[in-house]
Amino acid sequence: MSRDALINCIKANLYEHQGNIPNNFADHLPNIQSKLVQEVLKENYDFGFATVEHEIYDESELEEALSQNITDLLLELGSGFAFLGRQQQLVVGGRTRKIDLLFYHIRLRCYIVCELKARPFEPEFAGKLNYYVNAVDELMKSDDDNPTIGLLVCSDMNKTDVQWSFRGISTPMGVATYNNIRIKDALPSQEQLAERVRLLQKELHETKRLMNKSK
């Protein structure tokens, strides 16, 4: 088993249950809504349905890989998620801002702003997500909608970093991780497979020849 595969297995066991996502929901949402959001969001998402070109990739490549498999993404997120768009544009002060992925959750009756990071959590990520959540609240949310939720999905995180980053932020948000993203280069090409078959056939033929010779 490779090191990456072992890490993925460990993560899968560590983040087995929902409701453990690091968040500030209890501080900024009514009690019932806070509990419901925590039930809906996961601490870790399995992106095993998505493939990127190389082992080192950026957010745009991750976003593209997920968007190409939007049905699988929605299944992994869970029931109630409606996909509204990728790189959703918001015009603030004459300047265009773009949200990685925007969802509306039917059961929660709120927008969910999802920002993707193809690297471990950094404190400054919380500030950017906070801005986007506020922008959606101001520009898109109606009076019938519940407060917009921010969801940051990154490759790894330190929970202390996350909780300290939430201090002073008044918008509800949570931070999750992802694993099992597939690397295209890690898979043998058709030509490589054909060459392996040829070598195995050659080895088998040589083994048979030696066995016949020894009789």
Disulfide bonds with the S-S distance in Angstrom:
none
